[in-house]
Amino acid sequence: MQYTGYFHGEGGWRLISRIEVTTAGKDWSIHHPYAFVEQWTAWNTLKKRGAAFGPTWMAGDEKDGSDAATATFSQIPYARFSHGTPENHEHVNAYKDEPTGGVAIETGGDIIQEAERG
């Protein structure tokens, strides 16, 4: 099975990555894609970091053999927010990124959590 990721911008579709894995007869579908902003160490949890993702679109299955040039894409209609609790969980937030229609995630610094988990 090949999982392929594309980015669409001013120049059209651009290949970001492709990985190939063996399915060993198991379900290969991506049921719950996710994005994250990670804190690597316990001592810099107040260092501010963030990223904006999306909007996210998906297409293709083993039956249609579609690729970015021929696929019918569907936009992911919603997202859920969660975070771990070992780190400084008082300074995490997620919100709709108005310029892109995607989702933004922030952690650290003086971030105030406005989005509820889930």
Secondary structure, DSSP 8 states (H G I E B T S, - for coil): -EEEEEEEETTEEEEEEEEE---TTS-----S---------GGGTTS-EEEEE---EE---TTT---TTT---EE---------SSS-TTSEEEEEETTTTEEEEEESTT----S---
